[in-house]
Amino acid sequence: MKCFRSLIASLCLWAGCLNLTSAAAPAPMFADAKRVVFLGDSITYAGTYVETIEAYVVTRLPQRDVEFINVGLPSETVSGLSEDGHAGGQFPRPDLHDRLDRVLARLKPDFVVACYGMNDGIYLPFDEGRFAKYREGLQRLRDKCAAAGAKILHVTPPTFDEVKGGHPGYGNTLDRYSDWLLGKRADGWDVVDLHGPMNRYLAEQRARDPAFFLAGDGVHCGETGHWIIAKQTLLHLGANDLVDVDGPKAMLAGHPSGEALLKLIEQRQRMMKDTWLTTIGHQRPGMNKGLPLAEAQEKAEELSAQIRALAVANR
């Protein structure tokens, strides 16, 4: 009997070890993070989904002191690739790795949310060489975050709509990029499935109304698309109360100051993202410079004080 118990214990320990090396459990609501940094392209820079995620945390967990920083950069890739004649030949696509070391050194995040892929296939049919660059770029990003002591949450690429955006075959390219990224869960990567739910939502709505779209140009989604990004990310992090919620307004309805809080968060986020991008530096021409850092931080703290006060009021 002793031998049998020992065998069972050994098997349990072995199974536990296997589990540790398989799919990583999602970090519940950013775990114990104090500073969460969002990386991505123009969809992240637009910032609506980042603001919604922050509003959720502020209204549900007002006792948490978490700083959310958006440093998404339009046109950027994680692969380092750029198509010929990008932006009318004015400049190549910026490469995340040109600024990543500075982002990590200056912001010192303990949690990073990264959404790349939309630009990484360069709007062309699937190609193994471009795919390899995407995989290599994400691995470099993970390695740099680990060295800096930051956890990383990957978000699969948003949907590309060929009906509105053209580029035949590019939808399939992003399907394959997303499938690969989801497959990395088996290696312990923490990955949000955005691409699948967004694809399904677009297909369901278009079946009802052939004129429906999430992104007028096939790429840059509007408010509904940003809500899907925020919702899928928050559900992944344990926000089970959002399963049947259909938008930011409904998400905030239970808080007496929900909409006012979101407006303040939007104001602070939209000011700080330009300041941080300029302060850290990047290779993307034509961006707003924003306020000098000290001035922006002073204004941001005033807004943060208002947010904190509203968050706990009447709770």
C-alpha positions in Angstrom: 0.0 0.0 0.0 2.9 2.4 0.8 4.4 1.7 -2.6 1.0 2.4 -4.2 0.6 5.7 -2.3 4.1 6.7 -3.3 3.4 5.9 -6.9 0.2 8.0 -6.9 2.1 10.9 -5.2 4.8 10.7 -7.8 2.3 10.6 -10.7 0.5 13.7 -9.2 3.8 15.5 -8.9 4.7 14.6 -12.5 1.3 15.8 -13.7 1.7 19.0 -11.8 5.1 19.6 -13.4 3.6 19.0 -16.8 0.9 21.5 -16.1 3.5 24.1 -15.1 5.1 23.8 -18.5 1.8 23.9 -20.5 -0.7 26.7 -21.0 -0.2 29.5 -18.6 -3.2 30.6 -16.5 -4.3 34.1 -17.3 -3.2 36.8 -14.8 -6.5 37.7 -13.0 -7.2 41.4 -13.7 -3.5 42.2 -14.2 -2.6 40.3 -11.0 -0.7 42.7 -8.6 0.5 45.0 -11.4 1.2 48.7 -10.6 2.0 49.8 -14.1 0.4 48.3 -17.2 1.8 49.4 -20.6 0.0 48.8 -23.9 2.0 48.3 -27.0 0.6 48.1 -30.6 -0.1 49.9 -33.8 -2.6 52.6 -34.8 -5.5 50.6 -33.3 -3.9 50.7 -29.9 -2.8 54.3 -30.3 -6.5 55.2 -31.0 -6.8 54.1 -27.4 -10.6 53.5 -27.0 -10.2 49.9 -25.9 -7.4 50.9 -23.5 -9.6 53.6 -21.9 -12.5 51.1 -21.5 -10.2 48.5 -19.8 -9.0 51.2 -17.4 -12.6 52.3 -16.7 -13.5 48.7 -15.9 -10.7 48.4 -13.3 -11.4 51.8 -11.8 -15.2 51.1 -11.3 -14.9 47.5 -10.2 -11.7 47.7 -8.2 -11.4 51.3 -6.9 -9.0 50.2 -4.2 -6.4 49.1 -6.8 -3.7 51.6 -7.7 -2.8 50.7 -11.3 -1.4 53.1 -13.9 -2.4 52.3 -17.5 0.0 53.7 -20.1 -0.7 53.6 -23.9 2.3 53.8 -26.1 0.8 52.3 -29.3 2.4 53.7 -32.4 0.6 54.0 -35.8 2.1 52.0 -38.7 4.3 50.0 -36.3 5.2 46.3 -36.7 6.8 43.8 -34.4 8.3 42.0 -37.4 10.4 44.9 -38.6 8.9 44.6 -42.1 7.6 47.4 -44.3 6.1 47.4 -47.8 7.6 49.3 -50.7 6.0 52.7 -51.0 4.5 52.7 -47.5 2.8 56.0 -46.8 3.3 57.1 -50.4 7.0 56.5 -50.0 7.3 59.1 -47.2 8.7 56.7 -44.5 9.0 53.0 -43.8 6.9 51.4 -41.1 8.4 51.9 -37.7 9.8 48.8 -36.0 8.9 48.2 -32.3 12.4 47.0 -31.6 13.8 50.4 -32.4 12.2 51.8 -29.3 11.4 48.8 -27.1 14.5 49.0 -24.9 13.6 52.7 -24.2 10.0 51.9 -23.5 10.9 49.3 -20.9 13.7 51.3 -19.3 11.7 54.5 -19.0 8.3 53.2 -18.1 9.4 50.1 -16.0 6.1 48.2 -16.5 5.4 45.1 -14.5 2.7 44.1 -17.0 2.6 44.6 -20.8 -0.3 44.1 -23.2 0.8 43.7 -26.8 -1.4 43.6 -29.9 0.5 43.1 -33.1 -0.2 41.5 -36.5 -2.4 43.8 -38.4 0.5 45.4 -40.2 3.0 42.6 -39.9 1.8 40.6 -43.0 2.2 43.8 -45.0 -1.3 43.4 -46.5 -0.2 40.6 -48.7 -1.2 36.9 -49.0 0.4 34.5 -46.5 4.2 34.1 -46.9 6.4 31.9 -44.8 9.2 34.4 -44.7 7.0 37.2 -43.4 5.4 34.8 -41.0 8.9 33.9 -39.6 9.7 37.6 -39.0 6.4 38.0 -37.1 7.2 35.0 -34.9 10.8 36.1 -34.3 9.6 39.6 -33.4 7.1 38.4 -30.8 9.7 36.1 -29.3 12.2 39.1 -29.0 9.4 41.1 -27.4 8.8 38.4 -24.8 12.5 38.0 -24.1 12.9 41.7 -23.5 9.9 41.9 -21.2 11.1 38.9 -19.2 14.5 40.5 -18.8 12.8 43.7 -17.6 10.7 41.7 -15.1 7.4 42.4 -16.9 4.7 39.8 -17.5 3.2 40.0 -21.0 -0.3 39.4 -22.3 -0.5 38.9 -26.1 -3.7 39.8 -28.0 -4.3 38.2 -31.4 -4.7 40.6 -34.3 -8.0 42.3 -34.9 -10.0 41.3 -38.0 -9.0 42.5 -41.4 -12.1 43.0 -43.6 -11.4 42.4 -47.2 -14.8 43.6 -48.2 -14.0 47.1 -47.1 -10.2 47.0 -47.3 -9.4 45.1 -50.4 -6.0 43.2 -50.3 -7.4 39.7 -51.3 -6.0 36.9 -49.1 -5.0 39.1 -46.2 -7.8 38.0 -44.0 -6.4 34.4 -44.3 -2.9 35.7 -43.4 -4.2 37.1 -40.1 -6.2 34.0 -39.5 -3.0 32.0 -39.6 -1.0 34.4 -37.5 -3.7 34.3 -34.9 -3.9 30.5 -34.9 -0.2 30.3 -34.4 -0.3 32.7 -31.5 -3.2 30.8 -29.8 -1.1 27.7 -30.2 1.6 29.2 -28.2 -0.6 28.9 -25.1 0.7 25.3 -25.0 4.2 26.8 -24.4 3.0 29.0 -21.5 2.2 32.2 -23.4 -0.8 34.2 -22.0 -2.9 35.0 -25.1 -6.2 36.7 -25.6 -8.3 35.3 -28.4 -9.6 38.5 -30.1 -9.4 37.5 -33.7 -11.8 34.6 -33.5 -14.6 36.4 -31.7 -14.2 39.5 -33.9 -14.4 37.4 -37.0 -17.5 35.7 -35.8 -19.2 39.0 -34.8 -18.5 40.5 -38.2 -19.8 37.4 -40.0 -23.0 37.3 -37.9 -23.8 41.0 -38.3 -23.0 40.9 -42.1 -25.3 37.9 -42.5 -28.1 40.1 -41.1 -27.0 43.3 -42.9 -24.6 43.0 -45.9 -23.7 46.6 -45.5 -22.5 46.2 -41.9 -18.8 46.8 -41.1 -16.5 47.2 -38.1 -13.8 49.2 -39.9 -14.7 51.5 -42.8 -11.2 50.9 -44.3 -11.0 47.2 -43.3 -8.4 48.0 -40.6 -9.3 50.8 -38.2 -12.3 49.6 -36.2 -14.7 52.1 -34.6 -16.3 52.0 -31.2 -17.9 48.6 -31.6 -14.6 47.0 -32.6 -12.8 48.6 -29.7 -15.5 47.4 -27.4 -14.9 43.8 -28.7 -11.1 44.2 -28.0 -11.7 45.5 -24.5 -14.4 42.9 -23.7 -12.3 39.9 -24.9 -9.3 41.2 -23.0 -11.3 41.7 -19.8 -13.1 38.4 -20.1 -9.7 36.7 -20.5 -8.6 38.4 -17.2 -11.6 37.1 -15.3 -14.3 39.8 -15.8 -17.2 37.3 -15.9 -19.7 40.0 -15.3 -19.2 41.2 -18.9 -20.4 38.0 -20.6 -23.8 39.5 -21.5 -22.8 43.2 -21.6 -22.9 44.8 -25.0 -21.0 48.1 -24.7 -19.1 50.5 -22.4 -22.2 52.3 -21.4 -23.8 49.1 -20.1 -20.5 48.1 -18.5 -20.5 51.4 -16.5 -24.3 51.5 -15.8 -23.8 50.1 -12.3 -21.5 52.8 -11.1 -23.1 56.2 -10.2 -20.3 58.1 -11.8 -19.4 55.6 -14.5 -19.7 57.8 -17.6 -18.0 60.8 -15.8 -15.1 58.5 -14.9 -14.7 57.3 -18.5 -14.6 60.9 -19.7 -11.8 61.8 -17.2 -9.9 58.6 -18.1 -10.2 59.5 -21.8 -8.9 63.0 -21.2 -5.9 61.8 -19.2 -5.1 59.0 -21.6 -5.3 61.1 -24.7 -3.0 63.7 -23.2 -0.4 61.3 -21.8 0.0 59.0 -24.8 1.5 61.8 -27.0 3.7 63.0 -24.2 5.1 59.5 -23.6 5.7 58.8 -27.2 7.6 62.0 -27.7 9.5 61.5 -24.4 10.6 58.0 -25.2 11.2 58.7 -28.9 10.1 56.9 -32.1 10.7 56.7 -35.8 7.1 57.6 -37.0 6.8 61.1 -38.6 3.7 63.2 -38.3 2.8 62.4 -34.7 1.6 65.0 -32.1 4.3 66.0 -29.8 2.1 66.5 -26.7 2.9 68.5 -23.6 6.3 68.4 -21.9 6.5 65.5 -19.5 6.5 67.5 -16.3 3.6 69.6 -17.3 1.6 66.6 -18.6 2.3 64.6 -15.4 1.1 67.5 -13.2 -2.2 67.7 -15.2 -2.5 63.9 -15.2 -2.2 63.8 -11.4 -5.0 66.4 -11.1 -7.2 64.2 -13.3 -6.2 61.1 -11.3 -7.3 62.8 -8.1 -10.7 63.4 -9.6 -10.9 59.9 -10.9 -10.0 58.4 -7.5 -12.6 60.6 -5.8 -15.4 59.6 -8.2 -14.4 56.0 -8.1 -15.1 55.6 -4.4 -18.1 58.0 -4.2 -21.4 56.4 -3.3 -19.8 52.9 -3.3 
